[in-house]
Amino acid sequence: MAESAVLTLRLKPGLRKQLDRLARSTERSRSFLAAEAIREYVVLNEWQIEETHRALEEADRGEFASEEHVRRTLGKWTKRAR
């Protein structure tokens, strides 16, 4: 079995009740659901931060879309919106 650490957190009563209902309906423990939610949150935010850093590095190198590329892209979206 993989090692794990204990984490204590505080929840507002309403959220705790929602978590309890979800745990019962999915036949999972509160701990499992909380750990899964935290895992998904961390993965998503790590991805966003990595992409932001990559974009900043590209910008620092001067790698931008040309004015014509931006105009064509905006043109596609504004045509679809009409």
Sequence and secondary structure as in RCSB ss.txt:
>XXXX:A:sequence
MAESAVLTLRLKPGLRKQLDRLARSTERSRSFLAAEAIREYVVLNEWQIEETHRALEEADRGEFASEEHVRRTLG
KWTKRAR
>XXXX:A:secstr
            HHHHHHHHHHHHHHT  HHHHHHHHHHHHHHHHHHHHHHHHHHHHHHHTT    HHHHHHHHH
HHHHHH 
